[in-house]
């Protein structure tokens, strides 16, 4: 087989996972930038499920030692998953979404990234984002900033960041992959917001440490990163299922792979929203407009307000909410100087999928239906 045939067969194999390699003029350049032709040929047919090394060695007609030596650099580069649980090692091929994350959890100065960025940026814009336009259930769900929630009712465990963190024994942090991709791209300005804010836990965290694309941190450090992110205007976003989510991102509206298609390509939603929505107290608002600047969805605008207290609110303007746009993140609330904003529970509660299997089934059903959900067509 020639090189093109080998890569095409590998793309076909990668598309057998839960997420297809979307059609795009950047698809082949992206794959070539990420995998050598030898790696593509070797990994075609390699199981996605975590498989014992002895079984894989027999499949590849190699000794266990030879196979592990061959896989070691692929693990480090984020192409192959290695399970670090007790017992025999297990490996699995990372799908196209996972290997994109592992590529950009690195430092922006990593030489590997320079060749990857143009192809990945093009693929995201023309391939991945088009596929995401069809999905109703997103990969991440908004996790409200705890200090911004009205707590007169019991908070559901999956929306209480403290209870979410209670699920885990092992904590890690990596660079935000969306931001790293943009940091390397000379067409984008360097962000002033904190970069090392992508949190991962337990099995995923252990893999990240062994692959050298993150660092282990304590529970206390995790909470400190969440606070720093909230103060900086980043949105907490957690894996969109109840049962042991493995990731909390802290998303920047300028760079996030979910916010970008919403703002630029007119997708009908970004992250799945929390079960909270913003309420405002116009009487105590001083009209500073900080909440409008911080809102990641542009859900707030300043409108005229007839107030007798001109000493407090000299501008006579208060924020007005587009309720259907608010994702209930609390980014506006946490810095309100007069505490005139608060998140309250919505009248209608929507639960996330129970586990990764239920989430995957929803995602695949949407993509198979193939109907883009865009604000332009919805209006």
Order of alpha helices (4+ residues) and beta strands (2+ residues): alpha-alpha-alpha-beta-alpha-alpha-beta-beta-alpha-alpha-alpha-beta-alpha-beta-alpha-beta-alpha-beta-alpha-beta-beta-alpha-beta-alpha-beta-beta-beta-alpha-alpha
